[in-house]
């Protein structure tokens, strides 16, 4: 018996997080420079409690300064590698496989010197 099940594709990509939406756990406000924000993904978009990792597309838009985003599992230390680098005013995206923290969460670190950026996170599959 394997420690995980194969990739479970979703019927369509699902938008988990969009900070352009009204304030809330999966919405606004925009990410702030130098800050971390935790997003609990399980229980959203049909992700089951047993999900161990997700296939994601992360997008940044409307950044007020040059910067980067680091996305990592909750309960772990901030890694030194970024997932997405951008310049002020750019819209940029990147995809990847992201392990989840023990409660099904990811942490997003906004590496900007000043200002804010909007953040969008879509999921298209998960691992158990």
N, C-alpha and C positions, 0 to 999 in steps of 0.2 A: 504494500500500500504506500503510495507516494505521500509526501508531506504537504503537497498542494495539489489542487485540481487544475486542469488546463485552463487556458484563457477562456473567459466567458464573455462573448461579444454581446453588446447591448443592441437593441433593435435600431437605434439611432444614437448619435452622440447626444449627450445630455449636459446642459449647462449647470454646473454645480455652484459656481461662484461668479458673481458679477458685481463689482463694487460700484458700478454706475446705477444700480438699483437703490431703492430706499434702504435706509439703515436697518441692519439686521445681521444675524449670524452668518448669512451667505451673501450679504449685500454690502451697502455702504457702511462706513465712509471709505474714501480712497485710502490706499496704503500711504503711510507717512514715512518720511526719510528716517533711516536708522532704526525703525521699529520692526517688531515681529508681530504677526497676526496668526492665530490658530484657527483652522477650519476643520470641523468634524465632518467627514465625508460619508461615513456609513450611515444608512438610514435615509440618504438623499438619492434621488435618481434610481431607486431600486437596488442600491448597493447593500448587500447583506452584512450582518454583523461579523460574519466570518471572512470578509474580504481582507486579504493580506497586502495587496498591492493593486494599483490602478494604472491603466494606460490613459495618459492625459495629454491635452493640448493646453499649454499655458500662454496667455496673451497679455501684453502690457500695452496700454494706450493712454494718450494724453499726459505723458510724464512732463513735469515742470522743470526737470533737470536731468543730466546724464546720470545713469545708474545701472543697477543690476538687481535681479531677483534670485534668491536662493530658496529652493523649496526642498524640505526635508521632513522625515518622519517625526512626529511628536515624540518627546521623551528622549531625543538624541541631541548631541551637541551640534551647533552650527558648523556645517562643513566649509572647507575653504573654496570649493568650486561653485560657481554660479550656474544657474540653468538658463538665464536669459539676460543679455546685455543690451542696452539701448541708449539712445541720445534723446535729449529734450525734444518733445513734439513727435517722436516716432511711434508707430504702432509696429510691434514685433511679436512673433510667436515662435514657440518651440514645442516639440513633443517628447515624450519619454515614458518610461515605466517608473512609477513612484511607490516605494514601500509605504505602508501606513503605520502610524504609531499604535500603541496598545489599545487605544480607544477609537481607532479608525480615523485618526487625525493627521493632518500635515501642518507644518509651520511654514509661513512665507516671510522671508526676511527681505525688506526693502533697503537696498544698499544705495541710497542717494545721499548726497551731502545736505541737501535742503529740499523742501517742497513735498509734493505728493505724486502718485501715479494711480491710474485705474488698473484693476486686475481682473482678468476673466479666466476661469478654469472650466474646461469641458472634459468629460470622461467618455470613453467609447468602449471600454472593456475592464474586467477585473480578474484577479487571481484569488483563489481561496487557499 
